[in-house]
Amino acid sequence: MDSVEQIAALLREARFPVALTGAGISTASGIPDFRTPGTGLWSKVDPAEVASIDAFMTDAVRFWSFYRHRIGSLTAVEPNPAHYALARLEKAGFVKALITQNIDRLHRKAGSSAMVEVHGSIDFCVCLDCGNRYGHDRMEDALVDPEGIPTCDCGRILKPGVVFFGEMLPDDAYGQAVSWAQAADVMLVAGSSLQVWPVAGLPDLTLRGGGRLIILTASETPFDDRATVVEHGPLEEVLPQVADLLGA
Ligand code: ZN
């Protein structure tokens, strides 16, 4: 049995299969891994320094001078066949819930709905003074002007709805991810190298509950030796093959 058949068999038998996705699922959409050194703009700056809550609080104008390019590049991208395959698997009942580390909205665009974005999303932005939230359009409209910066009605510069370096994950999102990971009898890890805590601890919750792991990621992960299936092939080819095999 090849790994596509193995993955399909595990998902078919699972009572509560959960997917956990990371940056690797979006690279085929043309989004470089934010944390990978040497990729475009971010090769010149340290994202942990620029996209940190300290940097934003210290100098929000400087923050936006870097981050505007990221918002711009993420606004134009489209889901790839891996995102669509996960949405098909959800509709057919072979994925019950999706936890993503990605902020790019591509699962949402592809049609996944039972999902939690544990690192937040560029789908909205927020005012740290008055708590007002605005949709993505608020950023897009302001950033059309090369000097423009999105601001709240109260005048304060807005923060994208993403979790920055140095910030805690939102309790409600992370709590949901933990309960899904604990309930999962199969966890399908797609495109995450499982290096970023606390999300990297989720597969351990599934394993401790007696669940099994499928790891579908280009690089090795700390969980490879505990997984039932490990496949390093391209997600945008493997996941549609799994969905096809399941008739999803
Ligand atoms: Zn405000």
Boltz pocket constraint, residues with backbone or C-beta under 6 A from the ligand:
constraints:
  - pocket:
      binder: B
      contacts: [[A, 127], [A, 128], [A, 129], [A, 130], [A, 131], [A, 132], [A, 152], [A, 153], [A, 154], [A, 155], [A, 156]]
      max_distance: 6.0
